Amino acid sequence: MSGDEKSPPPPQEGVVLTPEQLKRRRARNIAIAGLLGFLAVLFYVVTIVKLGPNVLNRPL
């Protein structure tokens, strides 16, 4: 067997999703990523608000 011959790809094992299921999975992943990003920004803003405006005027 030489290195020039290409063997066919192995058959996929497990569950093979339909294009519609892949589309829904991607939409769900995007929604989860958006929610996580929103929560990160929300926690940041709440932290800054709780620290107050004087946090920037402290001596270094």
mmCIF file of the N, C-alpha and C atoms, coordinates in Angstrom:
data_MODEL
# 
_entry.id   MODEL 
# 
loop_
_atom_site.group_PDB 
_atom_site.id 
_atom_site.type_symbol 
_atom_site.label_atom_id 
_atom_site.label_alt_id 
_atom_site.label_comp_id 
_atom_site.label_asym_id 
_atom_site.label_entity_id 
_atom_site.label_seq_id 
_atom_site.pdbx_PDB_ins_code 
_atom_site.Cartn_x 
_atom_site.Cartn_y 
_atom_site.Cartn_z 
_atom_site.occupancy 
_atom_site.B_iso_or_equiv 
_atom_site.pdbx_formal_charge 
_atom_site.auth_seq_id 
_atom_site.auth_comp_id 
_atom_site.auth_asym_id 
_atom_site.auth_atom_id 
_atom_site.pdbx_PDB_model_num 
ATOM 1   N N  . MET A 1 1  ? 0.837   -1.174 0.000  1.00 0.00 ? 1  MET A N  1 
ATOM 2   C CA . MET A 1 1  ? 0.000   0.000  0.000  1.00 0.00 ? 1  MET A CA 1 
ATOM 3   C C  . MET A 1 1  ? 0.888   1.244  0.000  1.00 0.00 ? 1  MET A C  1 
ATOM 4   N N  . SER A 1 2  ? 0.739   2.099  -0.959 1.00 0.00 ? 2  SER A N  1 
ATOM 5   C CA . SER A 1 2  ? 1.569   3.301  -1.041 1.00 0.00 ? 2  SER A CA 1 
ATOM 6   C C  . SER A 1 2  ? 0.835   4.478  -0.409 1.00 0.00 ? 2  SER A C  1 
ATOM 7   N N  . GLY A 1 3  ? 1.552   5.552  -0.165 1.00 0.00 ? 3  GLY A N  1 
ATOM 8   C CA . GLY A 1 3  ? 0.974   6.736  0.459  1.00 0.00 ? 3  GLY A CA 1 
ATOM 9   C C  . GLY A 1 3  ? 0.114   7.547  -0.494 1.00 0.00 ? 3  GLY A C  1 
ATOM 10  N N  . ASP A 1 4  ? 0.110   7.190  -1.790 1.00 0.00 ? 4  ASP A N  1 
ATOM 11  C CA . ASP A 1 4  ? -0.669  7.951  -2.770 1.00 0.00 ? 4  ASP A CA 1 
ATOM 12  C C  . ASP A 1 4  ? -2.143  7.575  -2.751 1.00 0.00 ? 4  ASP A C  1 
ATOM 13  N N  . GLU A 1 5  ? -2.447  6.371  -2.307 1.00 0.00 ? 5  GLU A N  1 
ATOM 14  C CA . GLU A 1 5  ? -3.843  5.927  -2.300 1.00 0.00 ? 5  GLU A CA 1 
ATOM 15  C C  . GLU A 1 5  ? -4.577  6.600  -1.149 1.00 0.00 ? 5  GLU A C  1 
ATOM 16  N N  . LYS A 1 6  ? -5.783  7.052  -1.450 1.00 0.00 ? 6  LYS A N  1 
ATOM 17  C CA . LYS A 1 6  ? -6.601  7.670  -0.419 1.00 0.00 ? 6  LYS A CA 1 
ATOM 18  C C  . LYS A 1 6  ? -7.721  6.717  -0.059 1.00 0.00 ? 6  LYS A C  1 
ATOM 19  N N  . SER A 1 7  ? -7.806  6.400  1.200  1.00 0.00 ? 7  SER A N  1 
ATOM 20  C CA . SER A 1 7  ? -8.879  5.520  1.645  1.00 0.00 ? 7  SER A CA 1 
ATOM 21  C C  . SER A 1 7  ? -10.109 6.370  1.919  1.00 0.00 ? 7  SER A C  1 
ATOM 22  N N  . PRO A 1 8  ? -11.277 5.786  1.771  1.00 0.00 ? 8  PRO A N  1 
ATOM 23  C CA . PRO A 1 8  ? -12.501 6.548  2.054  1.00 0.00 ? 8  PRO A CA 1 
ATOM 24  C C  . PRO A 1 8  ? -12.575 6.874  3.539  1.00 0.00 ? 8  PRO A C  1 
ATOM 25  N N  . PRO A 1 9  ? -13.233 7.978  3.866  1.00 0.00 ? 9  PRO A N  1 
ATOM 26  C CA . PRO A 1 9  ? -13.331 8.344  5.283  1.00 0.00 ? 9  PRO A CA 1 
ATOM 27  C C  . PRO A 1 9  ? -14.120 7.269  6.036  1.00 0.00 ? 9  PRO A C  1 
ATOM 28  N N  . PRO A 1 10 ? -13.800 7.077  7.310  1.00 0.00 ? 10 PRO A N  1 
ATOM 29  C CA . PRO A 1 10 ? -14.532 6.064  8.075  1.00 0.00 ? 10 PRO A CA 1 
ATOM 30  C C  . PRO A 1 10 ? -15.983 6.485  8.256  1.00 0.00 ? 10 PRO A C  1 
ATOM 31  N N  . PRO A 1 11 ? -16.884 5.529  8.333  1.00 0.00 ? 11 PRO A N  1 
ATOM 32  C CA . PRO A 1 11 ? -18.287 5.894  8.526  1.00 0.00 ? 11 PRO A CA 1 
ATOM 33  C C  . PRO A 1 11 ? -18.477 6.564  9.880  1.00 0.00 ? 11 PRO A C  1 
ATOM 34  N N  . GLN A 1 12 ? -19.414 7.518  9.920  1.00 0.00 ? 12 GLN A N  1 
ATOM 35  C CA . GLN A 1 12 ? -19.660 8.240  11.162 1.00 0.00 ? 12 GLN A CA 1 
ATOM 36  C C  . GLN A 1 12 ? -20.394 7.334  12.135 1.00 0.00 ? 12 GLN A C  1 
ATOM 37  N N  . GLU A 1 13 ? -19.931 7.358  13.365 1.00 0.00 ? 13 GLU A N  1 
ATOM 38  C CA . GLU A 1 13 ? -20.590 6.578  14.400 1.00 0.00 ? 13 GLU A CA 1 
ATOM 39  C C  . GLU A 1 13 ? -21.414 7.517  15.257 1.00 0.00 ? 13 GLU A C  1 
ATOM 40  N N  . GLY A 1 14 ? -22.428 6.991  15.872 1.00 0.00 ? 14 GLY A N  1 
ATOM 41  C CA . GLY A 1 14 ? -23.245 7.787  16.775 1.00 0.00 ? 14 GLY A CA 1 
ATOM 42  C C  . GLY A 1 14 ? -24.397 8.454  16.042 1.00 0.00 ? 14 GLY A C  1 
ATOM 43  N N  . VAL A 1 15 ? -24.872 9.522  16.634 1.00 0.00 ? 15 VAL A N  1 
ATOM 44  C CA . VAL A 1 15 ? -26.042 10.229 16.120 1.00 0.00 ? 15 VAL A CA 1 
ATOM 45  C C  . VAL A 1 15 ? -25.607 11.211 15.040 1.00 0.00 ? 15 VAL A C  1 
ATOM 46  N N  . VAL A 1 16 ? -26.277 11.178 13.910 1.00 0.00 ? 16 VAL A N  1 
ATOM 47  C CA . VAL A 1 16 ? -26.033 12.137 12.826 1.00 0.00 ? 16 VAL A CA 1 
ATOM 48  C C  . VAL A 1 16 ? -27.224 13.087 12.799 1.00 0.00 ? 16 VAL A C  1 
ATOM 49  N N  . LEU A 1 17 ? -26.939 14.372 13.016 1.00 0.00 ? 17 LEU A N  1 
ATOM 50  C CA . LEU A 1 17 ? -28.013 15.357 13.086 1.00 0.00 ? 17 LEU A CA 1 
ATOM 51  C C  . LEU A 1 17 ? -28.423 15.830 11.701 1.00 0.00 ? 17 LEU A C  1 
ATOM 52  N N  . THR A 1 18 ? -29.704 16.157 11.586 1.00 0.00 ? 18 THR A N  1 
ATOM 53  C CA . THR A 1 18 ? -30.218 16.698 10.335 1.00 0.00 ? 18 THR A CA 1 
ATOM 54  C C  . THR A 1 18 ? -29.797 18.167 10.227 1.00 0.00 ? 18 THR A C  1 
ATOM 55  N N  . PRO A 1 19 ? -29.840 18.736 9.037  1.00 0.00 ? 19 PRO A N  1 
ATOM 56  C CA . PRO A 1 19 ? -29.492 20.166 8.898  1.00 0.00 ? 19 PRO A CA 1 
ATOM 57  C C  . PRO A 1 19 ? -30.362 21.066 9.783  1.00 0.00 ? 19 PRO A C  1 
ATOM 58  N N  . GLU A 1 20 ? -31.631 20.728 9.950  1.00 0.00 ? 20 GLU A N  1 
ATOM 59  C CA . GLU A 1 20 ? -32.509 21.540 10.799 1.00 0.00 ? 20 GLU A CA 1 
ATOM 60  C C  . GLU A 1 20 ? -32.055 21.474 12.261 1.00 0.00 ? 20 GLU A C  1 
ATOM 61  N N  . GLN A 1 21 ? -31.651 20.294 12.711 1.00 0.00 ? 21 GLN A N  1 
ATOM 62  C CA . GLN A 1 21 ? -31.181 20.152 14.084 1.00 0.00 ? 21 GLN A CA 1 
ATOM 63  C C  . GLN A 1 21 ? -29.872 20.912 14.293 1.00 0.00 ? 21 GLN A C  1 
ATOM 64  N N  . LEU A 1 22 ? -28.997 20.892 13.305 1.00 0.00 ? 22 LEU A N  1 
ATOM 65  C CA . LEU A 1 22 ? -27.750 21.647 13.398 1.00 0.00 ? 22 LEU A CA 1 
ATOM 66  C C  . LEU A 1 22 ? -28.018 23.145 13.463 1.00 0.00 ? 22 LEU A C  1 
ATOM 67  N N  . LYS A 1 23 ? -29.000 23.607 12.681 1.00 0.00 ? 23 LYS A N  1 
ATOM 68  C CA . LYS A 1 23 ? -29.366 25.019 12.673 1.00 0.00 ? 23 LYS A CA 1 
ATOM 69  C C  . LYS A 1 23 ? -29.917 25.441 14.041 1.00 0.00 ? 23 LYS A C  1 
ATOM 70  N N  . ARG A 1 24 ? -30.763 24.584 14.624 1.00 0.00 ? 24 ARG A N  1 
ATOM 71  C CA . ARG A 1 24 ? -31.318 24.894 15.946 1.00 0.00 ? 24 ARG A CA 1 
ATOM 72  C C  . ARG A 1 24 ? -30.232 24.870 17.020 1.00 0.00 ? 24 ARG A C  1 
ATOM 73  N N  . ARG A 1 25 ? -29.292 23.937 16.913 1.00 0.00 ? 25 ARG A N  1 
ATOM 74  C CA . ARG A 1 25 ? -28.198 23.868 17.884 1.00 0.00 ? 25 ARG A CA 1 
ATOM 75  C C  . ARG A 1 25 ? -27.378 25.146 17.823 1.00 0.00 ? 25 ARG A C  1 
ATOM 76  N N  . ARG A 1 26 ? -27.083 25.602 16.604 1.00 0.00 ? 26 ARG A N  1 
ATOM 77  C CA . ARG A 1 26 ? -26.293 26.828 16.457 1.00 0.00 ? 26 ARG A CA 1 
ATOM 78  C C  . ARG A 1 26 ? -27.038 28.027 17.038 1.00 0.00 ? 26 ARG A C  1 
ATOM 79  N N  . ALA A 1 27 ? -28.332 28.115 16.787 1.00 0.00 ? 27 ALA A N  1 
ATOM 80  C CA . ALA A 1 27 ? -29.121 29.223 17.325 1.00 0.00 ? 27 ALA A CA 1 
ATOM 81  C C  . ALA A 1 27 ? -29.140 29.171 18.855 1.00 0.00 ? 27 ALA A C  1 
ATOM 82  N N  . ARG A 1 28 ? -29.257 27.984 19.407 1.00 0.00 ? 28 ARG A N  1 
ATOM 83  C CA . ARG A 1 28 ? -29.254 27.820 20.864 1.00 0.00 ? 28 ARG A CA 1 
ATOM 84  C C  . ARG A 1 28 ? -27.888 28.214 21.447 1.00 0.00 ? 28 ARG A C  1 
ATOM 85  N N  . ASN A 1 29 ? -26.810 27.819 20.777 1.00 0.00 ? 29 ASN A N  1 
ATOM 86  C CA . ASN A 1 29 ? -25.472 28.178 21.252 1.00 0.00 ? 29 ASN A CA 1 
ATOM 87  C C  . ASN A 1 29 ? -25.255 29.686 21.213 1.00 0.00 ? 29 ASN A C  1 
ATOM 88  N N  . ILE A 1 30 ? -25.740 30.332 20.169 1.00 0.00 ? 30 ILE A N  1 
ATOM 89  C CA . ILE A 1 30 ? -25.608 31.788 20.063 1.00 0.00 ? 30 ILE A CA 1 
ATOM 90  C C  . ILE A 1 30 ? -26.403 32.475 21.174 1.00 0.00 ? 30 ILE A C  1 
ATOM 91  N N  . ALA A 1 31 ? -27.598 31.950 21.471 1.00 0.00 ? 31 ALA A N  1 
ATOM 92  C CA . ALA A 1 31 ? -28.417 32.523 22.539 1.00 0.00 ? 31 ALA A CA 1 
ATOM 93  C C  . ALA A 1 31 ? -27.718 32.368 23.894 1.00 0.00 ? 31 ALA A C  1 
ATOM 94  N N  . ILE A 1 32 ? -27.136 31.225 24.153 1.00 0.00 ? 32 ILE A N  1 
ATOM 95  C CA . ILE A 1 32 ? -26.429 30.998 25.414 1.00 0.00 ? 32 ILE A CA 1 
ATOM 96  C C  . ILE A 1 32 ? -25.213 31.914 25.515 1.00 0.00 ? 32 ILE A C  1 
ATOM 97  N N  . ALA A 1 33 ? -24.461 32.073 24.423 1.00 0.00 ? 33 ALA A N  1 
ATOM 98  C CA . ALA A 1 33 ? -23.291 32.955 24.428 1.00 0.00 ? 33 ALA A CA 1 
ATOM 99  C C  . ALA A 1 33 ? -23.717 34.404 24.678 1.00 0.00 ? 33 ALA A C  1 
ATOM 100 N N  . GLY A 1 34 ? -24.802 34.820 24.069 1.00 0.00 ? 34 GLY A N  1 
ATOM 101 C CA . GLY A 1 34 ? -25.303 36.181 24.290 1.00 0.00 ? 34 GLY A CA 1 
ATOM 102 C C  . GLY A 1 34 ? -25.712 36.404 25.737 1.00 0.00 ? 34 GLY A C  1 
ATOM 103 N N  . LEU A 1 35 ? -26.370 35.414 26.322 1.00 0.00 ? 35 LEU A N  1 
ATOM 104 C CA . LEU A 1 35 ? -26.789 35.521 27.715 1.00 0.00 ? 35 LEU A CA 1 
ATOM 105 C C  . LEU A 1 35 ? -25.575 35.588 28.649 1.00 0.00 ? 35 LEU A C  1 
ATOM 106 N N  . LEU A 1 36 ? -24.573 34.770 28.393 1.00 0.00 ? 36 LEU A N  1 
ATOM 107 C CA . LEU A 1 36 ? -23.362 34.805 29.219 1.00 0.00 ? 36 LEU A CA 1 
ATOM 108 C C  . LEU A 1 36 ? -22.637 36.151 29.101 1.00 0.00 ? 36 LEU A C  1 
ATOM 109 N N  . GLY A 1 37 ? -22.576 36.680 27.887 1.00 0.00 ? 37 GLY A N  1 
ATOM 110 C CA . GLY A 1 37 ? -21.962 37.991 27.695 1.00 0.00 ? 37 GLY A CA 1 
ATOM 111 C C  . GLY A 1 37 ? -22.725 39.087 28.416 1.00 0.00 ? 37 GLY A C  1 
ATOM 112 N N  . PHE A 1 38 ? -24.053 39.029 28.346 1.00 0.00 ? 38 PHE A N  1 
ATOM 113 C CA . PHE A 1 38 ? -24.896 40.004 29.039 1.00 0.00 ? 38 PHE A CA 1 
ATOM 114 C C  . PHE A 1 38 ? -24.676 39.930 30.547 1.00 0.00 ? 38 PHE A C  1 
ATOM 115 N N  . LEU A 1 39 ? -24.621 38.717 31.095 1.00 0.00 ? 39 LEU A N  1 
ATOM 116 C CA . LEU A 1 39 ? -24.402 38.568 32.540 1.00 0.00 ? 39 LEU A CA 1 
ATOM 117 C C  . LEU A 1 39 ? -23.037 39.103 32.961 1.00 0.00 ? 39 LEU A C  1 
ATOM 118 N N  . ALA A 1 40 ? -22.015 38.866 32.140 1.00 0.00 ? 40 ALA A N  1 
ATOM 119 C CA . ALA A 1 40 ? -20.686 39.379 32.462 1.00 0.00 ? 40 ALA A CA 1 
ATOM 120 C C  . ALA A 1 40 ? -20.699 40.908 32.507 1.00 0.00 ? 40 ALA A C  1 
ATOM 121 N N  . VAL A 1 41 ? -21.323 41.539 31.520 1.00 0.00 ? 41 VAL A N  1 
ATOM 122 C CA . VAL A 1 41 ? -21.418 43.001 31.494 1.00 0.00 ? 41 VAL A CA 1 
ATOM 123 C C  . VAL A 1 41 ? -22.244 43.500 32.672 1.00 0.00 ? 41 VAL A C  1 
ATOM 124 N N  . LEU A 1 42 ? -23.339 42.805 32.980 1.00 0.00 ? 42 LEU A N  1 
ATOM 125 C CA . LEU A 1 42 ? -24.189 43.200 34.103 1.00 0.00 ? 42 LEU A CA 1 
ATOM 126 C C  . LEU A 1 42 ? -23.420 43.145 35.416 1.00 0.00 ? 42 LEU A C  1 
ATOM 127 N N  . PHE A 1 43 ? -22.666 42.070 35.653 1.00 0.00 ? 43 PHE A N  1 
ATOM 128 C CA . PHE A 1 43 ? -21.881 41.961 36.882 1.00 0.00 ? 43 PHE A CA 1 
ATOM 129 C C  . PHE A 1 43 ? -20.831 43.066 36.951 1.00 0.00 ? 43 PHE A C  1 
ATOM 130 N N  . TYR A 1 44 ? -20.209 43.381 35.842 1.00 0.00 ? 44 TYR A N  1 
ATOM 131 C CA . TYR A 1 44 ? -19.210 44.443 35.793 1.00 0.00 ? 44 TYR A CA 1 
ATOM 132 C C  . TYR A 1 44 ? -19.841 45.788 36.158 1.00 0.00 ? 44 TYR A C  1 
ATOM 133 N N  . VAL A 1 45 ? -20.979 46.089 35.554 1.00 0.00 ? 45 VAL A N  1 
ATOM 134 C CA . VAL A 1 45 ? -21.650 47.364 35.808 1.00 0.00 ? 45 VAL A CA 1 
ATOM 135 C C  . VAL A 1 45 ? -22.106 47.447 37.256 1.00 0.00 ? 45 VAL A C  1 
ATOM 136 N N  . VAL A 1 46 ? -22.678 46.383 37.776 1.00 0.00 ? 46 VAL A N  1 
ATOM 137 C CA . VAL A 1 46 ? -23.133 46.386 39.174 1.00 0.00 ? 46 VAL A CA 1 
ATOM 138 C C  . VAL A 1 46 ? -21.947 46.589 40.115 1.00 0.00 ? 46 VAL A C  1 
ATOM 139 N N  . THR A 1 47 ? -20.832 45.957 39.822 1.00 0.00 ? 47 THR A N  1 
ATOM 140 C CA . THR A 1 47 ? -19.641 46.120 40.663 1.00 0.00 ? 47 THR A CA 1 
ATOM 141 C C  . THR A 1 47 ? -19.162 47.568 40.652 1.00 0.00 ? 47 THR A C  1 
ATOM 142 N N  . ILE A 1 48 ? -19.097 48.185 39.487 1.00 0.00 ? 48 ILE A N  1 
ATOM 143 C CA . ILE A 1 48 ? -18.661 49.584 39.382 1.00 0.00 ? 48 ILE A CA 1 
ATOM 144 C C  . ILE A 1 48 ? -19.628 50.500 40.123 1.00 0.00 ? 48 ILE A C  1 
ATOM 145 N N  . VAL A 1 49 ? -20.927 50.259 40.004 1.00 0.00 ? 49 VAL A N  1 
ATOM 146 C CA . VAL A 1 49 ? -21.931 51.092 40.673 1.00 0.00 ? 49 VAL A CA 1 
ATOM 147 C C  . VAL A 1 49 ? -21.806 50.943 42.191 1.00 0.00 ? 49 VAL A C  1 
ATOM 148 N N  . LYS A 1 50 ? -21.598 49.723 42.665 1.00 0.00 ? 50 LYS A N  1 
ATOM 149 C CA . LYS A 1 50 ? -21.477 49.511 44.106 1.00 0.00 ? 50 LYS A CA 1 
ATOM 150 C C  . LYS A 1 50 ? -20.198 50.140 44.671 1.00 0.00 ? 50 LYS A C  1 
ATOM 151 N N  . LEU A 1 51 ? -19.120 50.170 43.900 1.00 0.00 ? 51 LEU A N  1 
ATOM 152 C CA . LEU A 1 51 ? -17.888 50.786 44.364 1.00 0.00 ? 51 LEU A CA 1 
ATOM 153 C C  . LEU A 1 51 ? -18.022 52.295 44.441 1.00 0.00 ? 51 LEU A C  1 
ATOM 154 N N  . GLY A 1 52 ? -18.828 52.859 43.611 1.00 0.00 ? 52 GLY A N  1 
ATOM 155 C CA . GLY A 1 52 ? -19.075 54.293 43.659 1.00 0.00 ? 52 GLY A CA 1 
ATOM 156 C C  . GLY A 1 52 ? -18.101 55.069 42.783 1.00 0.00 ? 52 GLY A C  1 
ATOM 157 N N  . PRO A 1 53 ? -18.389 56.351 42.619 1.00 0.00 ? 53 PRO A N  1 
ATOM 158 C CA . PRO A 1 53 ? -17.555 57.171 41.723 1.00 0.00 ? 53 PRO A CA 1 
ATOM 159 C C  . PRO A 1 53 ? -16.181 57.482 42.311 1.00 0.00 ? 53 PRO A C  1 
ATOM 160 N N  . ASN A 1 54 ? -15.993 57.377 43.623 1.00 0.00 ? 54 ASN A N  1 
ATOM 161 C CA . ASN A 1 54 ? -14.710 57.733 44.225 1.00 0.00 ? 54 ASN A CA 1 
ATOM 162 C C  . ASN A 1 54 ? -13.647 56.683 44.000 1.00 0.00 ? 54 ASN A C  1 
ATOM 163 N N  . VAL A 1 55 ? -13.968 55.569 43.428 1.00 0.00 ? 55 VAL A N  1 
ATOM 164 C CA . VAL A 1 55 ? -12.971 54.524 43.205 1.00 0.00 ? 55 VAL A CA 1 
ATOM 165 C C  . VAL A 1 55 ? -11.890 55.004 42.232 1.00 0.00 ? 55 VAL A C  1 
ATOM 166 N N  . LEU A 1 56 ? -12.223 55.937 41.374 1.00 0.00 ? 56 LEU A N  1 
ATOM 167 C CA . LEU A 1 56 ? -11.242 56.449 40.392 1.00 0.00 ? 56 LEU A CA 1 
ATOM 168 C C  . LEU A 1 56 ? -10.382 57.564 40.991 1.00 0.00 ? 56 LEU A C  1 
ATOM 169 N N  . ASN A 1 57 ? -10.774 58.124 42.132 1.00 0.00 ? 57 ASN A N  1 
ATOM 170 C CA . ASN A 1 57 ? -10.050 59.270 42.718 1.00 0.00 ? 57 ASN A CA 1 
ATOM 171 C C  . ASN A 1 57 ? -9.197  58.849 43.910 1.00 0.00 ? 57 ASN A C  1 
ATOM 172 N N  . ARG A 1 58 ? -8.785  57.633 43.999 1.00 0.00 ? 58 ARG A N  1 
ATOM 173 C CA . ARG A 1 58 ? -7.992  57.187 45.141 1.00 0.00 ? 58 ARG A CA 1 
ATOM 174 C C  . ARG A 1 58 ? -6.493  57.443 44.869 1.00 0.00 ? 58 ARG A C  1 
ATOM 175 N N  . PRO A 1 59 ? -5.723  57.659 45.922 1.00 0.00 ? 59 PRO A N  1 
ATOM 176 C CA . PRO A 1 59 ? -4.273  57.856 45.722 1.00 0.00 ? 59 PRO A CA 1 
ATOM 177 C C  . PRO A 1 59 ? -3.596  56.540 45.375 1.00 0.00 ? 59 PRO A C  1 
ATOM 178 N N  . LEU A 1 60 ? -2.613  56.623 44.498 1.00 0.00 ? 60 LEU A N  1 
ATOM 179 C CA . LEU A 1 60 ? -1.920  55.396 44.090 1.00 0.00 ? 60 LEU A CA 1 
ATOM 180 C C  . LEU A 1 60 ? -0.653  55.195 44.842 1.00 0.00 ? 60 LEU A C  1 
# 
